[in-house]
Amino acid sequence: MASNKIQFRSIHELKDPSLNGKLALKEFQEEIPVEDFLGDAEKSDASTTRRDFLKLLGFSTAAVTLAACEAPVIKTIPYVVKPHDIIPGVPNYYASTYFDGFDFASVLVKTREGRPIKIDPNPAAGDLGKTNARAQASVLSLYDNDKVKQPKFEGKDETFDKVDDYVIKGLEEAKASGKRIVLLSHSFASPTFKKLFAEFKAKYPTAELVTYDAIPYAASLDAAQEVFGQRALPVYDLTTSELVVAFQADFLGEYNAASLETSYAAARKPGANMLRHIQVESNMSLTGANADSRYRLKPSAVNKTLVEVYNAIVGGGSSDKLANELAKELAAKGSKAVVFADGSKGAQVLAHLINQKLGSIAFTGKANFLKEFDKARFQEFLGWVNGGQVGVLITNNVDPIYSHHKGQDFKKSLTKVPYVIAVADKKNEMYKAAKAVIPVANWLESWGDIEPQSGVYSLMQPTIQKIYKSRQIEESLLVWKNGKNNAANNYYDYLKANSASVLGGTSFNKALYNGIVASANATTLSYAGGNAAQAVAELGNFKASDLELVLYTKTSIGDGTQANNPWLQELPDPLTRMSWDNYLTISPKDAQRLEIENDLNARMQLDGSIVNLTVNGVTIENVPVFIQPGQADGSVGLALGYGKKDSGATADTGVNAYPLFDGSNLVISNVKIDKTGESHEFAGIQLQNTLMGRYDIAKEVPLKEYLNVAFDDEHHGWNKPLEYHTISGALPAGKIDLWDAFDDTDGPHFNLSVDLNSCTGCGACIIACQAENNVPVVGKEEIRMSRDMYWLRIDRYYSAKEKIETKEGVERGLNVPQLYDILIEPNESPDVIFQPVMCQHCNHAPCETVCPVAATSHGKQGQNHMAYNRCIGTRYCANNCPYKVRRFNWFTYNLNDRFDFNQNNDLGRMVLNPDVVVRTRGVMEKCSMCIQQTQATILNAKKENRKVTDNEFKNSVACASACSTGSLMFGDMNDKESEVRELYSSNRRYHLLEEIGTKPNVFYHAKVRNRVEN
């Protein structure tokens, strides 16, 4: 029987039963002023009830709004009305396109509760989906607290409405007067952008689109124009090549706007047809460090050798010994050989003509459209400006004042332009020179499309609401073309309508889902010309001098677009192992001749001489000098992209080398160095150079020996299995143990394979690990104190002056100082090995036995666990770890003004992965093999009542997922079909410091060099 009791919540409701309904009607009778509240610091700091706060944030705003407002994110507000496609605690992935004017990649963007936190390669894109360190770090640039946050007019905050009024007024005036309207943009291979600008030009007939890039690839494009008859860069594929000879060409970096490391690694698999790599260069480049044979020559000598190789290939012969040897090898391989060159137009023309003569199959005929700079047109634009012909100048996130060698002259000439509008992300020189400023939207906030190469179309989609009041250039063009508040000003609709002509039968949503699709653009390149005599003359005109300079880009900073990204500034250079700097690299002999020093102080910190560098009358002051093994005598190197003023807290690092770069020639003669007498403090992560006689740490073997000698041969085996000598005789290491083995047969047992043959040292895995696992940035001072927090490092080893065993040293009568003098100092032209090292997840881990509180323990799946809330910071585990992979958390790195990087502001902290705890001061931390990812993969399979596939586990660890060469391979050893199990059976496999008996779950593969050893 139903109850007749009256239920009420207050005496007021008892007296008036309709009260509750009346209150409900009143609750939201007025629109909630969310924007006013969030934009008002006084209101955001006001004392409000939880209900009032939810009214303002919860009922009408998702979590993304917190990212897009100025109110600090203090508390997590649960969804009241949850977006249907977001499940708290479950990541969403969106296919998109990373493009910032310099780099391109088709990617998957991982988001959590509406905020991007990680960039992964898009497997559907193949080589175009591979990510470098800058692509991996670009997610942090989204949350840059130093960006321009809203439109500006005459230096003051303003609305888009007022700025648009100003711009439209200028456009109309220029149109009426016949003055030019110039949009100065970085290379932008977007079909929809080009169509939109054509419509903009139809309304304003004097409008001109001019391309400007800090690193414009002018020499490459000019050479392509001459040889192929088209201003597009050639696409190469090394997969089936057997010989590559490179002259100053860093083709594992940014050569021809694309890295070839994926096909390079595929061709470098040890075997009879393994690719042989010969490098002729001045700087020790990342590509040169991976070469089988490397010849270090100063730039003038490199040019001469290239000319001689060309003469020998076309039948003219050569008196140069090295050139004859190279030409002989090239001719022997024929179409399976390819030549790359860089530094000048002439060098590239000769390389193209050699490849044509060889019939190189590495040349695919496809065209790369990512670079569009035309030096002649840019010079014409400068003439317009100087002649007062430009009425309106709109710059699209470029800063020629910083990056052009005549930047100061350009700055002065801007006074002749009545209307200067900067679409910018920082308060840089262009920002200061412009009367109106529009904050540029980050690629993660934008819609767009890119046609990177023949037959490929890639889409970009926003993965977060605009954090600041920013706008991409396409949105601005629509407003200025159609007028304010026009219904046609939605760029998403415009993009979707235009893409139909490119997509054909593919739906827009399907293309957006995949991120990248085939296009009908079948542009091909073919050899159509090339003036060899002119190229030879150009290279001959390069005058040799006592010192010659080679300008280059680092794997971390590139052209400087992301110079304010602390992840990239702290990422150590793969060769010098220095971070937070650019510097002049010089050979040991030249350093001695010029009395330039690099000294280690008592704390094992590196200090170096400072010089003033003068090149053809232009002086760069206070340049630190780093003595680089492998640098050609008579040459010096300097990285571009540093020394950006007013571009953020970390961007003003190093010196600006752009005043030395004419936009075409990366090699320059007539160099002078003057010592200042001052000393520079370097921040180095690895200060030992060689293996110091411990040759089993990073093993290598010549290809001939690898193919013809059994790895376990009793006398000549190059990877003999370790044996222990016991009272019972010699026994394999796997049969000897001090502890009982763990039962690893139930469920997955994880192993990680590291192939030294395919690791190029690029560092993408380091940034991926940092992003996934909330690894803090510690800054230059702490790096200098050897307190880096990286969970993964890539050790770089040079070959020593002489390979000598300790026993041999004793037999030769060498004392310890004499022996180590040989073992420590690198060769003049050393071989290089890159070795990624992370926690080895030992089955018999030394750290576990010494922890007094059991904070570190062994997991069922082979992972060595860390319980941070148990750790008391004794550091016994670090002392007992032979691999030195544990990091002690010295300070609170988050919300600490001493470490004013991304974790010190609420916006920067939005990049943090909520699945990984932010560690506190006083604990040890290290690689976890991304346990949060492996467990999520297992749980997902359990929910679907199926077995985890090998491919799912491969992508479960950040480092392996980011590796574009396949050097890192992760998987389940208990899965008999897994690739990691197959790799374990390789005769190149070995464990690091196996003689200690730790039984790691990480194993390595010896490096194979394809050359005949002397």
Long-range contacts (C-beta under 8 A, 24 or more apart in sequence): 27-55, 28-55, 28-59, 32-56, 32-59, 32-60, 34-60, 34-61, 34-65, 35-69, 37-71, 38-65, 38-69, 38-70, 38-71, 39-69, 39-70, 41-70, 44-70, 44-71, 44-72, 53-77, 54-80, 62-86, 62-114, 63-113, 63-114, 63-115, 64-114, 64-115, 64-464, 64-465, 65-465, 67-114, 67-115, 67-464, 67-465, 67-467, 67-907, 67-910, 68-464, 68-465, 68-466, 68-467, 68-468, 70-149, 72-906, 73-906, 73-909, 73-910, 74-906, 83-114, 86-113, 86-114, 88-113, 89-914, 91-117, 93-120, 94-461, 94-463, 95-122, 95-124, 95-459, 95-461, 95-512, 95-513, 95-514, 95-515, 95-516, 96-443, 96-444, 96-459, 96-460, 96-461, 96-463, 96-515, 97-443, 97-448, 97-449, 97-450, 97-458, 97-459, 97-460, 97-515, 97-516, 98-131, 98-135, 98-138, 98-443, 99-443, 99-448, 99-450, 99-460, 100-138, 100-443, 100-561, 100-562, 101-186, 101-187, 101-188, 101-213, 101-397, 101-398, 101-561, 102-134, 102-186, 102-213, 102-214, 102-215, 102-254, 102-558, 102-559, 102-561, 103-132, 103-134, 103-135, 103-138, 103-558, 103-561, 104-128, 104-257, 104-370, 104-450, 104-452, 105-129, 105-130, 105-131, 105-132, 105-135, 106-458, 106-515, 106-516, 107-131, 107-135, 107-515, 108-515, 109-139, 109-444, 109-463, 111-463, 111-464, 112-913, 112-914, 113-914, 114-464, 114-465, 115-464, 115-910, 115-911, 116-142, 116-444, 116-463, 116-464, 116-911, 117-771, 117-910, 117-911, 117-912, 117-913, 118-768, 118-771, 118-772, 118-913, 118-958, 119-771, 120-955, 120-961, 120-962, 121-961, 121-962, 121-964, 122-515, 122-516, 124-514, 124-515, 124-516, 125-458, 125-515, 125-516, 127-262, 127-263, 128-452, 128-453, 128-456, 128-458, 128-516, 129-516, 130-259, 130-261, 130-262, 130-964, 131-764, 131-768, 131-962, 131-964, 132-259, 132-555, 132-762, 132-764, 132-964, 133-555, 133-556, 133-568, 133-571, 133-762, 133-763, 133-764, 133-766, 133-767, 134-556, 134-558, 134-561, 134-562, 134-568, 135-764, 136-764, 136-767, 136-768, 136-771, 136-962, 137-562, 137-565, 137-567, 137-568, 137-571, 137-767, 137-771, 138-443, 138-444, 138-562, 138-565, 139-444, 139-771, 139-911, 140-565, 140-566, 140-567, 140-771, 140-902, 140-908, 140-911, 141-442, 141-562, 141-564, 141-565, 142-442, 142-444, 142-445, 142-464, 142-467, 142-911, 143-467, 143-902, 143-907, 143-908, 143-910, 143-911, 144-425, 144-564, 144-565, 144-648, 144-908, 145-905, 145-907, 145-908, 146-426, 146-564, 146-647, 146-648, 146-649, 146-651, 147-425, 147-426, 147-439, 147-468, 147-470, 147-648, 148-424, 148-425, 148-426, 148-427, 148-431, 148-437, 148-439, 148-468, 148-470, 149-439, 149-468, 149-469, 150-439, 150-468, 150-469, 151-436, 151-437, 151-438, 151-439, 151-469, 152-431, 152-436, 152-437, 153-435, 153-436, 153-437, 154-435, 158-436, 160-438, 160-469, 160-471, 160-479, 161-484, 163-421, 163-436, 163-437, 163-438, 164-476, 164-479, 164-480, 164-484, 165-484, 166-419, 166-421, 166-435, 166-436, 167-392, 167-394, 167-419, 167-421, 167-436, 167-476, 167-480, 168-480, 168-483, 168-484, 170-391, 170-392, 170-418, 170-419, 170-421, 171-204, 171-392, 171-480, 173-391, 173-418, 173-419, 174-204, 174-206, 174-391, 174-392, 174-419, 175-204, 175-205, 175-206, 177-391, 178-206, 179-206, 179-389, 179-390, 179-391, 179-392, 180-206, 180-207, 180-208, 180-384, 180-389, 180-390, 180-391, 180-392, 181-206, 181-207, 181-208, 181-390, 181-391, 181-392, 181-394, 182-207, 182-208, 182-209, 182-210, 182-381, 182-384, 182-390, 182-392, 182-393, 182-394, 183-207, 183-208, 183-209, 183-210, 183-394, 183-396, 183-473, 184-210, 184-211, 184-212, 184-381, 184-393, 184-394, 184-395, 184-396, 184-398, 184-400, 185-209, 185-210, 185-211, 185-212, 185-395, 185-396, 185-397, 185-398, 185-473, 186-211, 186-212, 186-213, 186-396, 186-397, 186-398, 187-211, 187-213, 187-370, 187-371, 187-372, 187-373, 188-372, 188-396, 189-369, 189-370, 189-372, 189-450, 189-451, 189-452, 190-448, 190-449, 190-450, 190-451, 191-449, 191-451, 191-457, 191-498, 191-502, 192-448, 192-449, 192-474, 192-494, 192-495, 192-498, 192-499, 193-448, 193-449, 193-473, 193-474, 195-498, 196-474, 196-477, 196-478, 196-481, 196-494, 197-477, 199-481, 200-477, 200-480, 200-481, 203-481, 206-391, 208-381, 210-377, 210-378, 210-381, 211-372, 211-373, 211-374, 211-377, 211-378, 212-373, 212-378, 212-398, 212-400, 212-404, 213-371, 213-373, 213-398, 213-559, 214-398, 214-399, 214-402, 214-403, 214-559, 214-560, 214-561, 214-640, 214-641, 214-658, 215-254, 215-553, 215-558, 215-559, 215-640, 216-371, 216-373, 216-375, 216-663, 216-664, 217-256, 217-257, 217-371, 217-373, 218-345, 218-373, 218-375, 218-663, 218-664, 219-342, 219-343, 219-344, 219-345, 219-347, 219-348, 219-664, 219-665, 219-666, 220-256, 220-257, 220-342, 220-348, 220-371, 221-371, 221-372, 221-373, 221-374, 222-345, 222-375, 222-664, 223-345, 223-348, 223-349, 223-352, 224-348, 224-352, 224-525, 226-345, 226-349, 226-529, 226-530, 226-531, 227-349, 227-352, 227-353, 227-356, 227-527, 227-528, 227-529, 227-530, 228-352, 228-525, 228-526, 228-527, 228-528, 228-529, 229-528, 229-529, 230-367, 230-523, 230-525, 231-372, 231-374, 232-367, 232-368, 232-369, 232-523, 232-525, 233-257, 233-258, 233-367, 233-368, 233-370, 233-371, 234-352, 234-363, 234-364, 234-365, 234-366, 234-367, 234-368, 234-525, 235-364, 235-365, 235-366, 235-367, 235-368, 235-453, 235-454, 236-260, 236-263, 236-338, 236-340, 236-362, 236-363, 236-364, 237-263, 237-362, 237-364, 238-263, 238-264, 238-266, 238-267, 238-275, 238-338, 238-362, 239-263, 239-266, 239-267, 240-267, 240-336, 240-361, 240-362, 241-267, 241-275, 241-336, 241-337, 241-338, 241-360, 241-361, 241-362, 242-267, 242-273, 242-274, 242-275, 242-276, 242-333, 242-336, 242-337, 243-275, 243-276, 243-277, 243-278, 243-329, 243-330, 243-333, 243-336, 243-337, 243-338, 244-275, 244-276, 244-277, 244-278, 244-337, 244-338, 244-339, 244-340, 244-362, 245-278, 245-279, 245-280, 245-309, 245-326, 245-329, 245-330, 245-337, 245-338, 245-339, 245-340, 246-277, 246-278, 246-279, 246-280, 246-281, 246-287, 246-288, 246-291, 246-339, 246-340, 246-341, 247-280, 247-281, 247-302, 247-305, 247-306, 247-339, 247-340, 247-341, 247-342, 247-343, 247-347, 247-351, 248-280, 248-281, 248-282, 248-299, 248-302, 248-341, 248-342, 248-343, 248-347, 248-550, 248-666, 248-667, 249-287, 249-340, 249-341, 249-342, 249-351, 250-285, 250-286, 250-287, 250-288, 250-342, 250-552, 251-287, 251-340, 252-286, 252-287, 252-290, 252-760, 252-762, 253-285, 253-286, 253-287, 253-553, 253-555, 254-553, 254-558, 255-287, 255-340, 255-342, 256-368, 257-368, 257-370, 257-371, 258-368, 258-370, 259-964, 261-760, 261-762, 261-964, 261-965, 262-964, 262-965, 264-760, 264-965, 265-758, 265-760, 265-964, 265-965, 265-966, 265-967, 268-757, 268-758, 268-1010, 269-757, 269-758, 270-703, 270-706, 270-707, 270-757, 270-988, 270-1008, 271-707, 272-707, 274-703, 274-1008, 274-1010, 275-1010, 276-329, 276-1010, 276-1011, 277-1010, 278-326, 278-329, 280-305, 280-306, 280-322, 280-326, 281-632, 282-548, 282-550, 282-631, 282-632, 282-635, 282-637, 282-667, 283-550, 283-552, 283-585, 283-628, 283-631, 283-632, 283-635, 283-637, 284-575, 284-585, 284-628, 284-629, 284-630, 284-631, 284-832, 285-552, 285-575, 286-555, 286-574, 286-575, 286-760, 286-761, 286-762, 288-630, 289-574, 289-575, 289-630, 289-761, 289-796, 289-832, 289-834, 290-760, 290-761, 290-832, 290-834, 292-1009, 292-1010, 292-1011, 293-1011, 294-630, 294-829, 294-831, 295-322, 295-829, 296-630, 296-631, 296-632, 296-633, 296-829, 297-632, 298-544, 298-548, 298-632, 298-633, 298-634, 298-635, 299-343, 299-542, 299-548, 299-550, 299-635, 299-667, 299-669, 300-542, 300-543, 300-544, 300-545, 300-548, 300-669, 301-544, 301-632, 302-343, 302-667, 303-343, 303-344, 303-346, 303-347, 303-539, 303-540, 303-542, 303-667, 304-539, 306-341, 306-347, 306-350, 306-351, 306-539, 307-350, 307-536, 307-539, 307-540, 309-339, 309-354, 310-350, 310-353, 310-354, 310-532, 310-536, 313-354, 313-357, 313-358, 314-353, 314-357, 314-532, 330-354, 330-358, 331-358, 333-358, 334-358, 334-359, 335-359, 335-360, 335-361, 336-360, 336-361, 338-362, 338-363, 342-666, 343-550, 343-665, 343-666, 343-667, 344-538, 344-539, 344-542, 344-664, 344-665, 344-666, 344-667, 345-535, 345-538, 345-664, 346-534, 346-535, 346-536, 346-537, 346-538, 346-539, 347-535, 347-539, 349-530, 349-531, 349-532, 349-534, 349-535, 350-532, 350-535, 350-536, 350-539, 352-527, 352-530, 353-530, 353-532, 353-535, 356-527, 356-530, 365-524, 365-525, 365-526, 366-453, 366-454, 366-455, 366-523, 366-524, 366-525, 367-453, 367-454, 367-523, 367-524, 367-525, 368-452, 368-453, 369-451, 369-452, 369-453, 369-523, 370-450, 370-452, 370-453, 373-663, 375-663, 375-664, 382-410, 382-413, 385-410, 385-413, 385-414, 385-416, 385-417, 386-413, 386-416, 388-416, 390-416, 390-417, 391-417, 391-418, 391-419, 392-417, 392-418, 392-419, 392-421, 393-417, 393-419, 393-420, 393-421, 394-421, 394-422, 394-423, 394-473, 395-420, 395-421, 395-422, 395-423, 395-424, 395-430, 395-434, 396-423, 396-440, 396-473, 397-423, 397-424, 397-425, 397-440, 397-473, 398-430, 399-424, 399-428, 399-429, 399-430, 400-430, 401-428, 401-429, 401-430, 401-433, 402-428, 402-429, 402-560, 402-644, 402-645, 402-656, 402-658, 403-559, 403-560, 403-658, 404-658, 404-663, 405-618, 405-658, 405-659, 405-660, 405-661, 405-662, 405-663, 407-658, 407-659, 423-471, 423-473, 423-476, 426-564, 426-644, 426-646, 426-647, 426-648, 426-651, 427-646, 427-647, 428-644, 428-645, 428-646, 428-647, 429-645, 429-646, 431-646, 432-646, 438-470, 438-471, 438-476, 439-468, 439-469, 439-470, 439-471, 440-470, 440-471, 440-472, 440-473, 441-466, 441-470, 441-471, 441-472, 441-475, 442-467, 442-470, 445-470, 445-472, 446-472, 447-472, 447-474, 447-491, 447-492, 447-495, 448-472, 448-474, 448-495, 449-495, 449-499, 449-502, 451-502, 451-519, 451-521, 454-521, 454-522, 454-523, 454-524, 455-518, 455-519, 455-520, 455-521, 455-522, 456-516, 456-517, 456-518, 456-519, 457-499, 457-502, 457-503, 457-511, 457-516, 457-517, 457-518, 457-519, 457-521, 458-515, 458-516, 458-517, 459-499, 459-511, 459-512, 459-515, 459-516, 459-517, 461-512, 467-907, 542-667, 542-669, 543-669, 543-670, 544-669, 545-669, 545-670, 545-671, 546-634, 546-671, 547-590, 547-634, 547-635, 547-636, 547-671, 547-672, 547-673, 548-634, 548-635, 548-636, 548-667, 548-668, 548-669, 548-671, 549-613, 549-615, 549-635, 549-636, 549-637, 549-638, 549-660, 549-667, 549-668, 549-669, 549-671, 550-635, 550-636, 550-637, 550-638, 550-666, 550-667, 550-668, 551-637, 551-638, 551-639, 551-640, 551-657, 551-660, 551-661, 551-666, 551-667, 551-668, 552-637, 552-638, 552-639, 552-640, 552-666, 553-639, 553-640, 553-641, 554-582, 554-639, 554-641, 555-762, 555-763, 556-763, 557-582, 557-639, 557-641, 557-642, 558-641, 559-640, 559-641, 560-640, 560-641, 560-642, 560-644, 560-651, 561-641, 563-641, 563-642, 563-644, 563-647, 563-648, 563-650, 563-651, 563-653, 564-644, 564-647, 564-648, 564-649, 564-650, 564-651, 565-650, 566-650, 566-777, 566-901, 566-902, 567-767, 567-770, 567-771, 567-777, 567-902, 568-767, 569-650, 569-653, 570-777, 570-778, 570-779, 570-783, 570-788, 571-763, 571-766, 571-767, 572-684, 572-685, 572-686, 572-763, 574-761, 574-762, 574-763, 574-794, 574-796, 574-834, 575-628, 575-761, 575-796, 575-832, 576-626, 576-628, 576-684, 577-684, 577-685, 577-686, 577-687, 577-796, 578-606, 578-626, 578-682, 578-683, 578-684, 578-685, 579-683, 579-684, 579-685, 579-780, 579-783, 580-653, 580-683, 580-779, 580-780, 580-783, 581-624, 581-642, 581-653, 581-654, 581-680, 581-682, 581-683, 581-780, 582-638, 582-639, 582-641, 582-642, 582-643, 582-653, 582-654, 582-655, 582-657, 583-608, 583-623, 583-624, 583-625, 583-626, 583-638, 583-639, 583-654, 583-680, 583-682, 584-611, 584-613, 584-623, 584-624, 584-625, 584-626, 584-636, 584-637, 584-638, 584-673, 585-625, 585-626, 585-627, 585-628, 585-631, 585-636, 585-637, 585-638, 586-625, 586-626, 586-627, 586-628, 586-631, 586-636, 587-627, 587-628, 587-631, 587-632, 587-633, 587-634, 587-635, 587-828, 588-627, 588-629, 588-631, 588-828, 589-633, 589-828, 590-631, 590-633, 590-634, 590-636, 591-625, 591-627, 594-673, 594-675, 595-675, 596-625, 596-627, 596-673, 596-675, 598-625, 598-626, 598-627, 598-682, 600-687, 603-785, 604-687, 604-786, 605-681, 605-682, 605-684, 605-784, 605-785, 606-681, 606-682, 606-684, 606-687, 607-679, 607-680, 607-681, 607-682, 608-679, 608-680, 608-682, 609-675, 609-678, 609-679, 609-680, 610-675, 610-676, 610-677, 610-678, 610-679, 610-680, 611-673, 611-674, 611-675, 611-676, 612-673, 612-674, 612-676, 613-638, 613-660, 613-671, 613-672, 613-673, 614-671, 614-672, 614-673, 614-674, 615-660, 615-668, 615-670, 615-671, 615-672, 616-668, 616-670, 618-659, 618-660, 620-655, 620-656, 620-657, 620-659, 620-660, 621-655, 621-676, 622-655, 622-676, 622-678, 623-655, 624-680, 624-682, 625-673, 625-680, 626-682, 629-689, 629-798, 629-826, 629-827, 629-828, 629-830, 630-798, 630-826, 630-828, 630-829, 630-830, 630-832, 636-671, 636-673, 649-900, 650-901, 681-784, 682-784, 683-780, 683-781, 683-783, 683-784, 684-783, 684-784, 685-783, 685-786, 685-788, 685-790, 685-793, 686-793, 686-795, 686-796, 688-824, 689-797, 689-798, 689-824, 689-825, 689-826, 690-797, 690-798, 690-799, 690-800, 690-823, 690-824, 690-825, 690-826, 690-830, 691-797, 691-800, 691-823, 692-800, 692-820, 692-823, 692-824, 693-800, 693-804, 693-805, 693-806, 693-819, 693-823, 695-803, 696-990, 696-993, 696-994, 696-995, 697-797, 697-835, 697-992, 697-993, 698-756, 698-795, 698-797, 698-833, 698-835, 698-1007, 699-756, 699-990, 699-1004, 699-1006, 699-1007, 700-756, 700-831, 700-833, 700-1006, 700-1007, 700-1008, 700-1009, 701-988, 701-1006, 701-1007, 701-1008, 701-1009, 702-1008, 702-1009, 702-1011, 702-1012, 702-1013, 703-1008, 703-1009, 703-1010, 703-1011, 704-1012, 704-1013, 705-1013, 706-988, 706-1008, 711-987, 711-988, 712-987, 718-1006, 719-987, 719-988, 719-989, 719-990, 719-1006, 722-994, 722-995, 733-994, 733-995, 733-997, 736-997, 737-844, 737-997, 737-999, 738-844, 738-997, 739-844, 741-843, 742-843, 742-858, 742-860, 744-843, 744-860, 744-861, 744-862, 744-973, 744-974, 745-974, 746-860, 747-860, 747-861, 747-974, 748-861, 748-934, 748-938, 748-948, 748-953, 748-972, 748-973, 748-974, 748-975, 749-861, 749-862, 749-972, 749-973, 749-974, 749-1001, 750-841, 750-861, 750-862, 750-863, 750-929, 750-934, 750-953, 750-970, 750-971, 750-972, 750-973, 750-1001, 751-862, 751-970, 751-971, 751-973, 751-980, 751-981, 751-984, 751-1001, 751-1002, 751-1003, 752-838, 752-841, 752-929, 752-957, 752-960, 752-968, 752-969, 752-970, 752-980, 752-1001, 752-1002, 752-1003, 753-968, 753-969, 753-970, 753-971, 753-980, 753-983, 753-984, 753-989, 753-1002, 753-1003, 753-1004, 753-1005, 754-835, 754-836, 754-967, 754-968, 754-1002, 754-1003, 754-1004, 754-1005, 755-966, 755-967, 755-968, 755-969, 755-983, 755-988, 755-1004, 755-1005, 756-833, 756-834, 756-835, 756-967, 756-1004, 756-1005, 756-1006, 756-1007, 757-967, 757-988, 757-1005, 757-1006, 757-1007, 757-1008, 758-965, 758-966, 758-967, 759-794, 759-834, 759-835, 759-836, 759-965, 759-967, 759-968, 760-834, 760-965, 760-967, 761-794, 761-796, 761-832, 761-834, 762-964, 763-794, 764-962, 764-963, 764-964, 765-792, 765-794, 765-836, 765-958, 765-959, 765-960, 765-962, 765-963, 765-968, 766-790, 766-792, 766-793, 766-794, 766-959, 767-962, 768-958, 768-959, 768-961, 768-962, 769-838, 769-927, 769-958, 769-959, 771-911, 771-913, 771-958, 772-913, 772-916, 772-930, 772-933, 772-958, 773-913, 773-916, 773-928, 773-930, 773-958, 774-912, 774-913, 774-916, 774-917, 774-918, 774-919, 776-893, 776-894, 776-899, 776-901, 776-903, 777-893, 777-899, 777-901, 777-902, 777-903, 778-891, 778-893, 778-899, 779-899, 779-901, 782-890, 782-891, 782-899, 787-888, 787-890, 788-887, 789-887, 789-889, 789-893, 789-925, 790-887, 791-838, 791-839, 791-885, 791-887, 791-925, 791-926, 791-927, 791-928, 792-836, 792-837, 792-838, 792-927, 792-959, 793-836, 793-837, 793-838, 793-885, 794-834, 794-835, 794-836, 794-837, 795-834, 795-835, 795-836, 795-837, 796-832, 796-833, 796-834, 796-835, 797-832, 797-833, 797-835, 798-826, 798-827, 798-830, 798-831, 798-832, 799-826, 799-827, 799-830, 799-831, 799-832, 800-824, 800-825, 800-826, 800-827, 800-830, 801-825, 801-826, 801-827, 831-1009, 833-1007, 835-1004, 836-959, 836-967, 836-968, 837-883, 837-885, 837-992, 838-885, 838-926, 838-927, 838-959, 838-1002, 839-864, 839-883, 839-885, 839-886, 839-926, 839-927, 839-928, 839-929, 839-1002, 840-883, 840-885, 840-991, 840-992, 840-998, 840-1000, 840-1001, 840-1002, 841-927, 841-929, 841-1000, 841-1001, 841-1002, 842-998, 842-999, 842-1000, 842-1001, 843-998, 843-999, 843-1000, 843-1001, 844-997, 844-998, 844-999, 845-998, 846-877, 846-880, 846-881, 846-882, 846-996, 846-998, 847-876, 847-877, 847-878, 847-880, 847-881, 847-886, 848-877, 849-880, 850-876, 850-877, 850-879, 850-880, 851-876, 851-877, 852-876, 855-923, 855-924, 856-924, 859-931, 861-934, 862-973, 862-1001, 863-928, 863-929, 863-931, 863-934, 863-1001, 864-926, 865-928, 865-931, 866-923, 866-924, 866-925, 866-926, 866-928, 868-917, 868-919, 868-920, 868-923, 868-925, 871-922, 871-923, 871-924, 872-922, 873-922, 873-923, 873-924, 875-924, 877-924, 878-924, 882-993, 882-996, 882-998, 883-992, 883-993, 885-926, 885-927, 886-924, 886-925, 886-926, 887-924, 887-925, 887-926, 888-923, 888-924, 889-919, 889-920, 889-921, 889-922, 889-923, 889-924, 889-925, 890-921, 891-921, 892-920, 892-921, 894-918, 929-957, 929-970, 930-956, 930-957, 930-958, 933-957, 933-958, 948-972, 950-975, 950-977, 950-978, 950-979, 950-980, 953-978, 954-979
